[in-house]
Amino acid sequence: AAVSPAAEAAELRERLRAVKHTVLVLSGKGGVGKSTFSALLAHGLAADEAKQVALLDIDICGPSIPKMMGLEGEQVHQSGSGWSPVYVEENLGVMSVGFLLSSPDDAVIWRGPKKNGLIKQFLRDVDWGEIDYLIVDTPPGTSDEHLSIVQYLSAMHIDGAVIITTPQEVSLQDVRKEINFCHKVKLPIIGVVENMSGFICPKCKNESQIFPPTTGGAEKMCQNLNVSLLGKVPLDPQIGKSCDKGQSFLAEAPDSPATSCYRNIIQRIQEYCDQRHFQEEKII
């Protein structure tokens, strides 16, 4: 029997009522480091053992979170209360379509409705439990998956979106569309992160612009569009190595300038979420 939208919303609200903060990681462009950022944001937040963190990967066709979190080959288990997330640490659970494939090389060849159905299932059927932060890693673009996640999460509270870009105009062009998408669907923007922002040579210490910011980079774009710039993360080859090995770059390279940038950005996101929570409690 078809379920009415109101009943569906009530069901999702009930399942997710114990989620305190929800953060979406978006970008109009592929390959700018959304999944890397999502994984490191989850690791950074979970470094506080008192916080319960969940990472939901809704990139249905390109699920890279299992690899980055060191969970390749893991499977989802079903219990009486629903699907159980796969845990990296006691306080860091992960869910991805990658756990449902028989091989990491399997292609997911699905049309929109089937993708939307799985996203709804991830929200409705996964036993997330009490969560302080739900991080949602999204695919590139502004279509099916993005509309679905915003629609389904409208039943509850979304703190906002973190938008990832690289400095060159080819990337910024698509990121402006993503910012426009957020405004249209009334999704608050926490801020923009400029990824791969320069490279400091470990030997000579000179900085090179691998992706030259020909139009002023994320900083100029944020000024023009009145959006916060959360920070600029420089390139560090160790980030790619850590992701391939399924380890946390923040723990592997604690002295890297990129780690310092990540920690500052994560702190700003936490402050934003806390302030928003405080304002909502005041209204209530």
Salt bridges, closest charged atoms under 4 A:
GLU8 OE2 - LYS120 NZ 2.71
GLU14 OE2 - ARG17 NE 2.93
ASP48 OD2 - LYS51 NZ 3.94
GLU72 OE1 - LYS67 NZ 3.47
ASP125 OD1 - ARG124 NE 2.96
ASP127 OD1 - ARG15 NH1 3.69
GLU145 OE2 - LYS115 NZ 3.27
ASP159 OD2 - HIS21 ND1 3.13
ASP159 OD1 - HIS157 NE2 2.85
GLU169 OE2 - ARG176 NH1 2.84
ASP174 OD2 - LYS29 NZ 3.19
ASP174 OD1 - LYS177 NZ 3.51
GLU219 OE1 - LYS232 NZ 2.98
ASP274 OD1 - HIS21 NE2 3.93
GLU280 OE2 - HIS157 ND1 3.05
GLU281 OE2 - HIS277 NE2 3.38
